[in-house]
Amino acid sequence: MKLKLTSKSLLTLFTSLFSVSCLFITLNNTFGLEPYFEKRTEKEDPTYKFRLPGIVSSYVNRLYVDPERIKTVEMLKEALSWEERVIPEVLTDFTENSNIQTVTVDDVSKTYDVSKIRRSKDMIEILQDALTFINTNRQTNENLTASDIEYTAINGMLTQLDPHSIILPPKEFTEFRIGTTGKFGGLGMVVGLRDGVLTVISPIDGTPAARAGIKAGDKVMEIDGESTANLNLTESVGKLRGDPGTTVTLLVMTEKASQSKLVTLKREVIAIPTVESASLDNGLGYLKIRNFQDDTTQCLTEHLKRLKTSNNNKIKGLILDLRGNSGGLLDQAIEVADKFLDKGTIVVTVGPSGHPKESQEARKTDTDEDVYPIVVLVDAGSASGAEIVAGALKENNRAVIVGDRSFGKGSVQQLIELMDGSALKLTIAKYLTPLLTDIQSVGITPDIKLIPATVSKDNVNLFRGIVALREEDLKQHLDEHPKGETSYATLKYFLETKEKKDISEEEPEDAEDPYKLPDFNTDFHVLFAKKLLSNATTWLRDDMLKESLPVVEETALLEERKIGQALQKLDIDWSTGTSTGTTKTTISFSTNPANGKVTAGEKIILTLNVSNIGEIPLYQLCGISSSKNGILDKLEFVLGKIDNGATKSYSTTIEIPKNSLDREDEVVIKFEELNHNNPHDVKLNIITEALPRPLFAYSYQILDNAKNSSKNNGDGVIQPGEDVDLLVLVKNVGEGPVEKNVVTLKSSNTKEVFIKNGRIEIGALNPGEMKEARLSFFVKETMPSDKLNMDITISEPVFGTFLSNKLSFPVTSNKPKITPISGILKTGRNRTPLYGGMSFDSPVLSIMKEGTLLLSDAKSPDWYRITLPDNRYGWASAKDIVELNSTENKPSTLEPFIQRIPPTVTLSKSLSNILFGNDQLPLAAVIEDDTYVKHAYVLVNNDKVYFKSNKGATIKEQTRLEINTNLPLKEGPNIITIVARDEQDMIAVKSFIATRGITVAKGL
């Protein structure tokens, strides 16, 4: 049977490639807070029938690899828990020690007795009823459809099985299939977002983009006349892709040119590079397989021919680089392994409950490679198909494996297309290596393990290696197996690090070219593999390993010397030695700032002092920290040799991120010494004080008075054909400053609206300060006379503070007659609104007192146009205005009205000094808003535990909502997050950390 494997999402995307996370499958992403769903054309349907959970459940019962993991009550609980994560007004409560599950939607609740669940069908009936209840009573949300609710529930169910069983909605399934074929209609260039602009990372040789002269760094401003400012990366890639032979016109701005240029390209079938190769010294070859797709084996054969041609038709040794290869098609992985094997088992597939077994055997063919030494490079990013190839070559005695332990994904997923165009990926089997080794959650152990050591002034890493995410770190991963295998040899090497760049100089992650080969002159893995191959006289793995020992020892001595020299520059003696006698040490610890207190955004220096008062020297002494705060965990205090009677100190500097929350952490330092003369542990507490957070509020106004547009009439209301500026006044109403502030604008009317400038940086913003951003767009003549909906986002990157809000502008074809005048006006009543346009639907710019003086330059029968600074205008209703005969009076200075202000969250001060040794945290908070608090909820470690609606509140009560509850705490640090929302969908978030059993919850 034909199987497919996982592949991680690429950090960058082809113009025509949407990177997809392909799990290891056979043919037939933790939810955050209120995740964004793309706007769908599907209409709201309160009578929607939730049929898919039952269909999915039937496949699970028939095909799932481990029937014992199918726990219906837990699956129901998690399905409903996922609903409360995407729908604010939903709260589920599974009462402990009872069989009652309560589902609440706003102020309406329904209970379910889960003791009646005897089989999957019973669970599905409850789930379908609960989803119908949620869908019927939830608030209307155009970005969240009934099918989204269904997919969310199914994925919640499936997460209780394992991390790789998921459902792919139709759009994601389509992208998934594109990713596994390796071919598509497109232009052939890698693109990413730099500073919010669609930017070419690299064109691919021989493709339309490369032939047209498109270079890395070019900015794509428009695609077929549509501004890319209005598109996210996925949408841009989708528009660049298309059927081969069709054309696409790009407006491209080059880095050196001052003006943009139009480039029309014809799409072609683009093959994603799956294999790259290079000839090395002494007849050696290098092959990089990035993933396994339809043409991998064919490409591999072509590259092997090229390597032979460049080396007199013979390869003396091959480096097969599988680092970062996280999957693809299993049949291709099998064929790649078979290319280098003429006999033996490649992979064994084990079905549900451990049987039956299906073995894939190597076959001897005329296309098999000649035997020569092979070194396979792997790391934590090598998964599924890469692990099958590495395991097959290793256990068939064909290649030496070098690097780090692989990812450890040994499960098989079947892909099942469903009736609505979605697809179920379900774990149906596990695969074993040829010697029946189960690598699930374990991975392939390298024959020679390489551990990098780095040495810099503020950070020495001799023991940690590279910290990486593996299968064993995923929630609900399939059971792991004993990690009995050890590497034949372990080699620590010196990895020279460059001086850390300033954050502002760093390129974003998605700007890296995923198809760039490593530097063969500096990549230690490649250099070491070349040494092994040059020293090899046989292609047999066992013999190669025996021959590798002198190479490993020689290299180890060289690398240890490099490490020692680097440490010596820091005045650390890393020499070795043995001695007999008693040992005794005294240890002290200090921090700067003193008392272990540090403010977020600042540095804290931790200094360890060790005095050797024993009879013998200590050698290679090092302390390693342990903490539940990742910033303080696994720090190395490298002291080296300490003679008897001597004292050594080591300091490490830790920069506390600016977005750190108030917290107190216990740090334990354990010591290791070359001869096991280990001093006692040291304990200390580090207190982090959070910085005050910013909070955004804003006002906006339509400006249609541009003189360079014949269509603009300056009435502050949008008419089709107008060039419009959107003036946004951003105010920081929080307690902390903002370093960098970005305002972005997007429109859902992509065909009728062309955004010319949809992203503005307005720089720093202190508390109480206000700055303006001027965005611009063009409304096409085809725009219907109704409403124009746009999304505005104000964000800053340090704290992750953001404001996302929907704006609705009236659009009319009527162009009112405006008569020029010149005179001073006076407001005739208190609280007179000044509008941004000649419409009561326009935003209010100011609330004026009675008697406010205004300067007017035009009027209509019902409105006066009021002149404002910076060539702006406002509009006042003629009913509220009195004309004055005198023109000598000066107009009043108007106070701007902040239209959109988020609610505020205030926590009870009485909790500031409570030690949370219990499993409950008493929480009291007050939510206040200038208009109406819609609701608030509380999350503990991203699990919603509390919801309160303000529905039904009196007018007096609408601006305030109180929270009084007890929150459940797990052992260790707990992130408490309070989310409040007002009637304009403005959100305020307040977070702090409460650490149960250890420390004080700060920031209350």
N, C-alpha and C positions, 0 to 999 in steps of 0.2 A: 504494500500500500504506500501511497505517497504522503509524506509528512512534511510539515513546515515548522520552523523554529522561531524563537524570539529574536527581535532585533530592537535595540534601544533607539529612542528618538534621536535623530541627528541634531547636533546643536545648531547647525545651519542647514538651509534648505536649498535645493535646486530651484531655479526659476520654475521649472515644470515639476519639481519633486516636492511632494508634501511628505515629510518624514513621518513614519508611523511606527508604533511600537508593536512589532510583530512577535507574537508568542509562538512557542514551539508547537505547531499544530499539524493535524492531518486533514487533507481535503475531504470533503463529501460534497485610568490614571488616578491619596487621602483627600477627601473633600475638604475644601476650605470653607470659610464662612460665606454662606450665600453665594455660591459660584454663579458665574455669568453664563446664561444660555443664549445662543444666537437667536435672533428674532426669527420666528417661523411663520410660514404662511397659513399654517393650520389654525383654524378658528377655535375659540373656546367651546368645549362641548361637555356640559355637566353630566350628560348621560353616557359618556365614553365607557365602553366595555373593556375592562382590564383582563384581556384573555392571555397575554403573553406569559405572565408568571406561571400559569398552569402548564403551558406548553414547555417552558424551560424546566419546570419541576419534573415533568415526565422524562425528559432527556437525562436529567441528573440521576433519577432513580434507575434508569436502564444502563447508563454508560459510565457513571463516575468511578474513578479509579479506586476510591476507598469508601465503601458504603458506610463504614462506621463513623465517618465524618459528617454524614448527612443527619444533622440534628435539627429537626423541624422548628422547635420552639426558638432556638437561638437564631435560626435563619429568619423567622418572622420578626423577632426583636430587632435584628440588624437592618432588615428591610425598612421597618418603620423608623428606625433611628436615622437612616439616611434621608428620609423625607423631612425630618425636622431640621436637617442641616441645609436643605435647599429652600425650604418654605419657612419664612420667619415666624408665622403665626401657628405653626404646628409644634406640639410638644407631646412626646410619648413618655409614658411612665409605666415601667414594668416593676410592680411592687415586689420587693423581696419577701420570701417566705409565704408568697400567695400565688394564686394562679390568675390574677387579674391584670390585664394589660389595658391601660387607659390611653386613648388618643384624643387630644384636645386640639381644636382648630379655633383660634381666637378665644371666644367665650363659650364654645359648644363642645361637649365631651361625649365620648361613647366608649363603653367598656367591653372587653372581650374575655371570655373564660378560656384560657389556653389549656386547662386540664382536659378539655374535650378533644384535644388534638391527639389522635391515635396514629395517624398516617399523614403523608404529604398532602393528600387531597383535603384533609381537614384544615391544615395550615393555609393552603391556597385559598380556600373559601373565606377564611377570616381576613387574609391579606387583601383579597379582591374587595370585600366589603369595606375594609378600612380605607383603601385607596379611593373608592367611590365616595366615602364620607369626606375624605380630605378634599377631593376634587370639587365636590358640591359646595363645600363651605369655605374654601380658601378665597382670598382676594384675587381679583382679576389681575393677571400679569402677562403682558403680551410676549415677554421673553421666556415664559415657562408654560409649556403646553401639557396636555394630559399625557401624551406619549413620553415627554420628558420625565414626568412623575413615574410612569411605568418603568422606564429604563433605570431610573434611580433606585426604585425598589428592588428590581432584579439584581442590579449590581450589589446592593446591600446584602441580599440573600447569598449571592455567590462569594462575597468576601469571607463568609463563614466557612467556606470550603478550602480555598487556597488563594494566593494573590494573583494567579494567572487565569482563573476562570472568570470571564467577564462577558457582557453583551456589548456589541458594537452597533450603535444606531446606524441607519442607512448611510448617512454622509461619511461617517468614520469608516464604515465597512468598505465603501468605494475607495477611499484613500488607502486603506489597508491593502486592498488588492493591487493597487498601483505600486505600492512599495515592495510587494513580493515578486512582481514580474521583472522589475529592474529596467523596464522600457516604457516610454510614454511620449506623447507628442508635446514638444516644448522647444525651448531656445538654447538650453545648454549653458547655464551659468548658476553659480551658487549665490544666493542673495540673503541678506539679513537686515536688521534694523539698526541703524546707527543714529543716535540722537533723534529717534522717531522717524527717520527718513529711510525709505527703501534703497538699499545700497548694494552694489555688486561686490561680492567678496572675491570671486574669481570666475572667469569664463573657462569653459572646458574646450580644450583644443579640438579643432575640426567640427565645431558646432556653429549654428547660425550666429550666435552671440560673438564668438571669437572671430569669425570671418568678417563681421560687421565692424570690428575694431573696438568693441566694448571692453573696457579695462576695469581692473579691480579699483574700487573707490568711486566709480561712476554712480551718480544718484539717479534713480528712475523716478521722475516727478509725476508722469502720467502714463496710463495704460489705456490705449484706444480712447483718448480724450477724457478719461476719468482720473481725477486726482488721487494719487496713492496716499495722500494725507488722510483720506477718508476710509482707508482700508487697513486692516491688520495684516500681519505677515501671511497668514493662511489664505486670506481673501486675495491678496496680491498674487501669490503663487498660483491660486486657482485661475486667475484671469490670464496669467502668462502661459499657462498650459492650454492645450487645445488639440484638435485633430491635426495630424500631419498634413501639410499642404495649405493650411489656412494661414492668414497673415495677422500680425499684431503690430501696432504702431506705438512706439515708446517716445516719450519726451525725456531726453537724457541730459543731465548736467554733469560735465566732466570736472575733475578737480582743478584743472588749470584754466579752462575756458570760463569767460565771464557770462556767456550766454548759453542757453540750452539749445539742443538740436533734436529734430525729429528723426527717428530711425525706424524704418519699416522692415520687419523680419518675417520670413516664412518659417513656420514651425516644421520641425522634422522629428523623426523618431530618435529620441535621445536614449542612449544606453548609459545607465549609471555605472561608473567605473567600479567594478567589483574586485579586480585584481590589478596590482601594479608590480613591476619588477625592475631590477637594476643589476648590472654586472659588477661584481666586486673584484678585488685583487686575487691573484693566484687561482683563477678558474672557479671562484666561488660565485654563487648566485643568491640573490635576495628576492623573495616573493612575499607580497603583502596581500592577504585576502581580507577584505573589509567586512563582507557579509556573504551569505550564500543565497544567490538568486538564480533565476532560470538559466543564465548563460555562464555561471561561474566555472563549471568544468571546461566548457569550450574556451573561455578566456584563459584559464590556467594552462591548457594545452598550448595555446598560441604563445603565451609568455615563456613557457619552458622551451619552446622551439627557438625563440629569440635569444634566450640565455645560452643555448647550445651553439647557435650560429655565431655569437660573439666570443665563444670560447672553444673554437676549433671542434665544434660538434660534440663537446663533452662537458659535463658539469662535474667538478671534483667535490663539491659539497654545496648544500643548500640551506639557507636560513628561511624557514617558513614562519612568517610573522602573523600571529593570530591575536595580537594584543588589541583590545577594544572591539573585537569581532563578537557581537552578541547574538548572532543567529541568522535565520533565513530559512531556506528550504532544506529539509532533512535529506531528500534524495540527492541533492547536490553535495551535501556534506559527506554522504556515504560514497559518492563517486569520487570526490577529492581524495578521501582516505584510500579508496580502491586503486587510485592512480599510482600509489606508492607501495601497494601490497599485492602479492600474487596469490596469497592464501591467508586463511585465518578469519576469525570473526571480527566484524567491524562494530556492531552494536546489537544488543539484545533488548527487545521490548517486552515488558511485563504488564499484563492486563489487570483488571480489577481483582482485588484480593490476592494478588501475587501470581496470577496465572491467567491465560496460558502464556508461553514464551514464544516469541518470534525472533529468529536470528537472521541477521543480514551478513552474508559471507562474502569475502573478497574472492574475485575471480581472476585467473591469469588470462590476459589478453595481449594482443600484439601492441596495444597502445600503452601498456604499463611502462613506467619509467625504469631506466637502468638503475641498479642499486648503487647508491653513493651515500655518504654520511649526511644526515639531516639533523638540524637543531630547530625545534619548534619553540617559539617565544609566546608565552601566555601571561596574562595578568588578571586582576579581579574583573576586568571588563570582558573577558573571554567566557562566553556562555553558550549553552545548548549545542548548536552545530559545531562551534569551535572546540567545545569540550569533547564531542564525539570524535572529531578528527584527532585531537591531541591524545585522547585515551586509546584510540585504535592503534595509532602509531607507537605509543608507549608500550602497550601491553602485548603488541605483536613484535616487540624487540626491534622496531624499525627506526626509532628516532629518540633523541634525548630531549627532554622537556626542560626548558630554562625559564625562570622568571618568578612569578608569584602565584599563589594558589588561585585557581579560577573561580568563577562566580558561584557555581554549584547548583545549576538548574537541571535536574534530571527528570522532569515531568513532560508528558506529551499532551497536547491539546488538540481536540477535534474541532474543526470549523463547521458549523451547521447553519445554513441559511434559513431564515425564518420568513413567515408569510408577509411581513410588512417591509421587507428589504433590509432588515437588520440581520445580525449574525451572532450566534452564540459560540464562544470559544470555551470549551469545557475540557478539563483535565481528565483524560480517559486511561492513561497508562503512564508507566515510568520506563526509562531506558537504563540499561546497565552497560558497563564497558565490557570488552571481550572476556575478562577474567571474572565477570559477574560482580564487579564492584559497583555498589550503589552510591553514586556521587551526589544524590539529592541533599542539598544544604551542606555539602562537604566540598565538592569541587575536585578538580584534578590537581594532585600534589606534584609540583615540579621536581624533577630529578635533582636539579641544582637550583636552590632557592637564592635569589638575589635580593638583598636588603639594602636600600640606600641609606647613607649616613650623611647628614648635612651639618655644617658647622658655620655659625655666624655669630656676630657679637651678642645679639640678644636672644638667640635661639639655637640650641644644639639638639640634634635629633640623631642619637646613636642606636636607639632600640625600637622606636615606634614603627619604623618603616612607613609605608604609605597607607593611610586609613582610607578604606573604600567600602562602599555598600555592596553586600553580597546577599544571596538568597536567604541565608540564615537570619538576616536582619529584617526581612519582610514579615509583616504581620500575617499570622495564620499559614506560614509556610508548611509544606508537608514535613512529616517527622524527619529529623536528621538522624544520621547513623554515626557509629563510633569513628572518631578521627584517628585511627590507629597508624596510618601510614606516615612515615617521616621522609624527608628528602635525603637523597644519597649524600649530598653535601650542601652546606650553606655558606654563602659568600657575602660578606658585607663590603660595599664599595662606597667610595667617596663621591658624592654628588655635589658638584660645585653649584652654588646658588648665586643668582644675580641679585644685586641690590634692589630692594623693593621699590617699585615705581610709585609715584604719587597716584592716588586713586583716579584723579582727573585725567591722567595720561593713559590709563589702561583701556584697552579695547574691550567692548562687551563680549561675553562668551560666544554669542552667535556670530561674531565676526571672524572666527577662526576658520581656515580652509580645511575641511575634513579630508581632503584628498591630497594633502601635502605629505610627502614621504619624510621619514626622520632624517636627521643629519647623521650620515654614516661616520663622520669624524668625531662626533661627541656622544652619540647614543651608546651608553655602556652595554646594554643588552646585545646590540649588534656587534660591538667591538669584542665582547667576550665570546659570542657565538663564533666569530671569525677565528679566534684563537683555538677554540675547541675543534673546529673543522680543519684547520691547518695542521693540527697535531694528530688528527684521526688517521688511522691506517685501515680501519674497517668501518662497515656501515651498520654493524650490529650494535644495538643500544648497550647491552651489557658490557661488551668489550670497549665501547666508546667511553663508558663511565669509568672503567678501570684506567683507561688512558687519560682521563680528564683530571685525575688527582694531582699530578704534577702541575698542570695548568691552574687548577683551583688554588693550590698551595702558593704557587708563584704569584698569582694575581692577588691572593689574600694578603701576602706580605707587602706587596706594592701598595695596595689600597690602605692597609693598616698604617703604613708609613705616611701616606697622604693625610689620613685622618689625624695621626699623631702630630704631624707638622702643623696642620690647621689648628689643633687644640693648643699646641705650644705657643702659637701667636696670641692665644688668650690666656697664657700663663698657666696652662693645665698640663701636668705631667701624666701622660697616658701609658707609661712604661709598665711592664709586668715584672712579677717576682714572687718568690715564696719565702716564708720564714716561719719559725716556731716561737711560741711564747704566748703570753696572755694579751688580750686586746681590751681596751676600754676607751670610750669616747664621751665627750660632753658636746651637746648640740644646742645651739640657740638659733632663733629665727626672728627676723625683723622685716618690717614692710615700710615702704615709702610711697604714699603717705602713711603716717603712723597709725597704729591700732587696726590696721587692715581695712580701713575705710577708704573707698575710692568712688569718685563720681563718674558716671557713664561718660564716655568720650575721652577720658584721661587715661594715663598710664599708671600702673602700679608696679613697683619694683619689689620682688620677693627675694630676700637674701638669706641663704643658709650658711651657718658657721659651724664647722666641725673641728674640734680639738682632739688630737690623738694623744691620750694620756696613758696608753698602754706601753707594752715592751717592744712591739714589732710595728713595722710600717704597714699601712693600708694601701692596697693597689686597686686602681681603676674603680674607685668608690663613686657611686652614682645614686642619687635619690630620685624616685619617680613618684609623681603625685597621683592621687586618685580623688575624684570629685564628681558629683552629679551635675555640676556645671561644666559643660564641654570645654569652655575656655580655660578652665583651671585643671582639666583632667590630662593625665599623661605628660605633664611637664617634666623635663629632665634637668636635674641639678648635678652637673658633671664636675666632680671634685678631683678625680684622678688619684695620684699617689700623695699620701700624707705621712711623712716621717713621724716616728714617735717623738713627742714633745712639740710637734708643729701644729699650726692651725691653718685651715684653708676655708675660703669663702667662695660662694658662687651665687651670682645674682642673675635672675631672669626678669625681663621686662614684658609685661602683658598689657596690651592696649585693650581697654574695655570698650566694646562697641557703643556708639552713641545711643543706639536704640535699646540698650539693656534696661530691663525693668528693675524696680526695687527688689532686692533679695539679699539673703545672707546664706553663705555656703560653707560647709565644712570641707576642709582639705586635709587629706592624710598623705604623708610622704613616707614611702617605704624605701629602704636602702638595700643595695646590692653591692657586694665587694668581690673582687676576683677570687679570693680564697675563702669566700663565704663567712668572713668576719663581719657580719651585718649589724650595724647599730640598730637601736630600737626605733620604732616609728615615731614620727612627729605629727602633731595635729594642730591646726589653726583654723580660724574663721575669717572669711573675707566678706565684707559688707559692701554691696554695690548700691549707690544712691542714684536713682533715675533722674534724667534731665526732664524739666517741664516740657510738655508736648504742645505743639501748635495745633490749631483748629481753624478750619477755613470757613468763611462765609463769603457771599458774593452778591453783586448786583450786575445787571446786564442791560444793554440798550442796543436797538437796531439803528444804525446810521446809514441812511440811503441818500446822502447829499453830496456824493462824489461828483465833481464837475466834469470828469472825463467820461461820464456815462450819460448818453442822451435819454436813457430810459428812467434814470433816477429823478424823483420829484421832491425828495426831502420831507415827506410826510411822516417818516418814522414807521411806516407800515410797508410790508413787502408786497410788491407787485411783480408778476412774471416779467423777466427780462432785466431786472435790476442787479447792479453790482452793490453788494451789501458788506458793510463792516459791522462786526459784532464787537462792541466795546464791553469788556468784562472788568469790573472793579473787584479785586480780590482783597479781602481783609483777613488778617490773622487775629481771630478772637480768642485764641488759646493763650497759654501761659508761657510757652517757649518759642524761641525764634526759629525761622526757616532759613536754611543756607541756599537752597536751590528750589525754585518753584516753577512748575510746568503746567500750562493750561492747554488742553487739547479739545478739539471740536470734531464731531463726526455726525453725519446725517444718514438717516435710514432711507431717505429719498435719493438714492445714488444716481438714478437716471435723470432726475430733474435738477439736481444741485451739484455744482462743481465747487469743491472747497479749494480755494487758492492758497490760503495760509491757515492751516489747521493746528499749528503747534507753536506756542510762544513760551520762552523762558523769561520769567520776570525777576529772577535773582532772589536775593535775601529779603525776608519779610519779618520784621520784629513784631512783638505783641502790640496790638492796637494799630499797626501800620497798614496802609492800604496802597496798592499799586494797580495799574491798569494794564490789560492785555488787549490788543486790537487784532482780532482774527477777521478773515474775509472769505466770502464765498459769492458765487454767481448763481442766480436763480434763472433757469432757462425758461424760454417762452412756453414750453410744454408743461410747466408746473400748473396743476389745477388750482382753482381758487378755493382753498379750504384752509388747511393748517399744515405747517411745516414743522416736523419734529426733529430735534437735534439733541445729541448727547454731549454734555460738557463734563470734562474731568479736570480737577485741580489736584495735583499730587506733588509730593516731595519724596526723595529717595532715602533719606536718612532714617526717619522713624516709620516710613511706610504710610504716613498720613495721606489720605486721599478723600476727595469729595467727588462723587459721581451723581449727576442729576440730569433729568430730562427737561428740555425746554420745548415749548410749543408756541410757534409764531403764527398769527393770522396771516393769510395770504388772500388778497383781493385783487380783482381786475379793475375795480373802480379807482379812478384817479380824480380826487376832489379838486375843485377849483380853489386856488389860494390867492388871496389879494394882498399885495405888499402894503405894509403900513409902517409907521415909526412912532412909537410912543411908550409911555410908562403906564403900567397897569398895577392894580392893587387887588389882592385876594379879599373876597368879601366875607369869608367865614373861616373859622378855625379848622385845622386839619384838612386843608385843601390839597388834594393830590396833584402832583405834576407828573404827567405821563410821558413815556418815551416816544409815543407816536399818537397819531390822530385816531385813537381807538381806545375804548375802555378796557379792551383786552391787552393793551400794551403794558409793559412793566412800569411800575411807579418809581420815579427817580427821586422824589423828595416829598415829604409831608410838610406843608407850609402853614404857618400861623396866620391868623387874620391880620390883614394890613401889610403883608409882605409885598414889597415893591418888585416889579418884574419889567424887563425890557422886551418888547415884542416887535418883530419885524414883518409879521404876516398873520393873516387870519382867514377863517372860513366862517360860514354862518354859525357853526357850533363850537369852533375851537380858535384859540389864540396860540400862535407859535412863539415860544419864549427862547431868546438867545442865551446860550450858556458859554462858558469858557471853552477854548480849544475847538472852535468851529462846530460846536454841538448845539442841539436844539431840544427843547422839551415842549409839551403841549398841555394847555390848561383848558378845561371846559368853560365855555362862555358863560355858563350859569353861575360859575364860582368867581367870576372876574368883574372888576369895576374899572372902567377907563378913566384916567386922570387927564385933565387939561394941561397940566404943567409937565414940561419935559426936563425940568432942572433937577428933579430928584434922581438920586443914584439908585440903581437896583440893589436889592438886598443880596447878601451872600447866603446861598442855599446849603442846608445841611443834607448831604446825600443819604438816601434811605437804603439801608441794607435789606435787600429783598429776601434773600435766602440765608437763614441762620440756623445751624444745627442745634439740637438740644444739648444741654450740659448734664454731666453726671457728677454728683457730689457724694463721696463716701463718708460714712460716719467717722468722726475723729476719735470716738471712744474706743475704737478697736486697734489703735496704733501700737499698743504695747502687749498684745496678747500672744502668748506662746501657744502655738497650735499643736499640742500633743495629742489631741483627740482626733477622731475621724470626721468631725463636723466643724465647719467654719460659720459662725453667725455673721450674716451680712446684712447691712442696712445701707440703703442708698436712696438719693432723691434725684429724679429726672425732671428738668425744667426746660420749657421751650417758650419762645415768644408768641407762638400761636396755639399749637395743639400737639401734645405727645400722643403718638398713635399707639406705641407699645414699647416694651423693653424685654430683653431676655438675657440670661446668664449662661455662660459656658465654662465648664471646668475641663481643661485639657481638650478643648474642641468638642466636648459632648454637652449638648444643651440639657440643663438640669432645671431651668426655671423660665417661665414665660408669664407675662402679665399684660393684658390689653387695657387700654383706656376707653374702650368702647362703652358707650352709655354714660360717660362722665358728663356732669353738668358744665355749663359754659365756664363757671368759676373754677371747676376742677380740671378742665382740659389742658391747662398749661403745666400741670404737675402730675407726677406719678411716683409713688413710693414703693421701694422694694424692701421687704423684710423676710428673710428666709435663712435656712441653714444649708450650707453647701457640703456635699460629700468630698472628702479629701483622700487621695491615695498616699501611701508612704513616700516621702521625699517631696521635691518641688512640684507644685501645682500651678498652672497658669489660669488665673481667673480673669474672664473677659466679660464686661458688661456692654451690651449693645442697645442703644436707644434710637428710635426712629420717630420723625414727626410727620405731619400730614403732607409735606412736600417731598417726602422720601429722603430727607436729609438724615444722615446717620452720624451718631457720636459713639466712639468706642473708648473704653477705659479698661486698662489691664494692669494687673499686679501679680506677684508670685507669693503664694502661701506655702511654706514648706512644713509639712506635717512631721512632728516628732523631733525636729532639729532646731528650728529657728523661728524668728518673728516674721510675720507678714508685714511688709513695709508698704508705705504709700497709702495707708488708709486714713 
